[in-house]
Amino acid sequence: MKVADEQTKFVATNMFSLAQAKAFPECECLAIYHDDELVGFTMYCMDHEDQEYWIYRLMIDAKYQSKGYGKAAMELVIEKIKEDRQHRVIYISFEPENIWAQQLYEQIGFIADGRVIDGEVVYKLEY
C-alpha cells in the first residue's frame, strides 16, 4: 500500500510505522479493511510526555482514497480511544501543507490547539 505520489512527503511509510511501533510497544497499529480488501493503516498511542492519546498515522492507499475510508477509520479509532474514560482529548498533527488531512480532521471535529511541533500543526478533539 502507498499513498498518492504528491502525499509521500506527508505520511511515513507503513514499514517505518511498524518499526516505530516495535520500538514503542504502547503504539497500537490497525489495518483498515473494506470487506476483505486492505485499504489502509492507522496507528495511535498514549503519549508518555503529555499522557494523552495521539493518532500518529492514518494512510489510505491511493486507489482507495476519496471513498470515505479515511473518515470511517478515524471515527472507529476515535470510538476505540474513547473507551478509556480517563481521557477526554485526542491529538493529531500534520504538515501544514497537507490540506487533505486538515479538511478531514476538521470535518470530524478536530480543531487547532495553537501548537506547532516539529513543523506539524497540532489539532485536538475534546469529548
C-alpha positions as semicolon CSV with decimal commas, in nm:
position;residue;x (nm);y (nm);z (nm)
1;M;0,000;0,000;0,000
2;K;0,111;0,353;-0,069
3;V;-0,034;0,699;-0,084
4;A;-0,053;0,914;-0,395
5;D;0,284;1,050;-0,511
6;E;0,201;1,405;-0,403
7;Q;0,128;1,279;-0,050
8;T;0,451;1,087;0,016
9;K;0,605;1,387;0,192
10;F;0,315;1,391;0,440
11;V;0,289;1,029;0,557
12;A;0,556;0,796;0,690
13;T;0,573;0,460;0,518
14;N;0,391;0,171;0,681
15;M;0,725;-0,005;0,721
16;F;0,860;0,291;0,921
17;S;0,541;0,300;1,130
18;L;0,567;-0,071;1,208
19;A;0,932;-0,030;1,307
20;Q;0,834;0,263;1,527
21;A;0,562;0,052;1,690
22;K;0,818;-0,223;1,757
23;A;1,041;0,031;1,932
24;F;0,742;0,178;2,119
25;P;0,514;-0,114;2,208
26;E;0,249;0,120;2,350
27;C;0,161;0,208;1,989
28;E;-0,147;0,035;1,853
29;C;-0,133;-0,048;1,482
30;L;-0,454;-0,126;1,297
31;A;-0,517;-0,237;0,941
32;I;-0,809;-0,071;0,766
33;Y;-1,027;-0,304;0,563
34;H;-1,331;-0,267;0,343
35;D;-1,485;-0,611;0,343
36;D;-1,183;-0,836;0,273
37;E;-0,980;-0,566;0,096
38;L;-0,692;-0,397;0,280
39;V;-0,731;-0,023;0,214
40;G;-0,516;0,149;0,475
41;F;-0,329;0,167;0,803
42;T;-0,357;0,366;1,124
43;M;-0,159;0,388;1,446
44;Y;-0,241;0,555;1,776
45;C;-0,072;0,571;2,113
46;M;-0,081;0,706;2,465
47;D;0,193;0,969;2,460
48;H;0,436;0,940;2,752
49;E;0,505;1,313;2,769
50;D;0,153;1,454;2,798
51;Q;-0,030;1,134;2,896
52;E;-0,291;1,184;2,624
53;Y;-0,384;0,986;2,316
54;W;-0,235;1,078;1,981
55;I;-0,330;0,940;1,644
56;Y;0,015;0,910;1,489
57;R;-0,073;0,771;1,148
58;L;-0,356;0,749;0,903
59;M;-0,291;0,634;0,550
60;I;-0,530;0,518;0,286
61;D;-0,389;0,351;-0,024
62;A;-0,402;0,583;-0,325
63;K;-0,652;0,369;-0,516
64;Y;-0,900;0,379;-0,225
65;Q;-0,885;0,750;-0,143
66;S;-1,188;0,980;-0,167
67;K;-1,426;0,691;-0,092
68;G;-1,486;0,767;0,277
69;Y;-1,249;0,505;0,419
70;G;-1,026;0,759;0,596
71;K;-1,318;0,924;0,770
72;A;-1,473;0,591;0,867
73;A;-1,140;0,464;1,001
74;M;-1,086;0,783;1,202
75;E;-1,433;0,756;1,354
76;L;-1,368;0,394;1,457
77;V;-1,027;0,478;1,608
78;I;-1,181;0,768;1,799
79;E;-1,453;0,542;1,937
80;K;-1,189;0,288;2,043
81;I;-0,987;0,559;2,221
82;K;-1,299;0,692;2,394
83;E;-1,337;0,354;2,567
84;D;-1,066;0,480;2,804
85;R;-1,289;0,706;3,014
86;Q;-0,994;0,862;3,200
87;H;-0,910;1,081;2,900
88;R;-1,114;1,346;2,722
89;V;-0,889;1,469;2,442
90;I;-0,725;1,319;2,135
91;Y;-0,442;1,490;1,949
92;I;-0,325;1,461;1,592
93;S;-0,065;1,654;1,395
94;F;0,006;1,705;1,028
95;E;0,218;1,904;0,787
96;P;0,063;2,249;0,730
97;E;0,058;2,190;0,352
98;N;-0,148;1,873;0,389
99;I;-0,484;2,024;0,307
100;W;-0,643;1,675;0,265
101;A;-0,563;1,591;0,627
102;Q;-0,675;1,930;0,756
103;Q;-1,011;1,905;0,581
104;L;-1,071;1,551;0,706
105;Y;-0,977;1,626;1,066
106;E;-1,186;1,943;1,077
107;Q;-1,483;1,754;0,928
108;I;-1,456;1,504;1,215
109;G;-1,441;1,782;1,476
110;F;-1,072;1,837;1,544
111;I;-0,965;2,198;1,596
112;A;-0,624;2,365;1,601
113;D;-0,482;2,389;1,951
114;G;-0,231;2,661;1,860
115;R;0,083;2,448;1,873
116;V;0,328;2,353;1,604
117;I;0,554;2,059;1,696
118;D;0,845;1,963;1,472
119;G;0,688;2,168;1,193
120;E;0,348;1,998;1,222
121;V;0,023;2,172;1,316
122;V;-0,140;2,015;1,623
123;Y;-0,516;1,961;1,631
124;K;-0,726;1,828;1,918
125;L;-1,063;1,667;1,963
126;E;-1,224;1,713;2,303
127;Y;-1,511;1,488;2,402
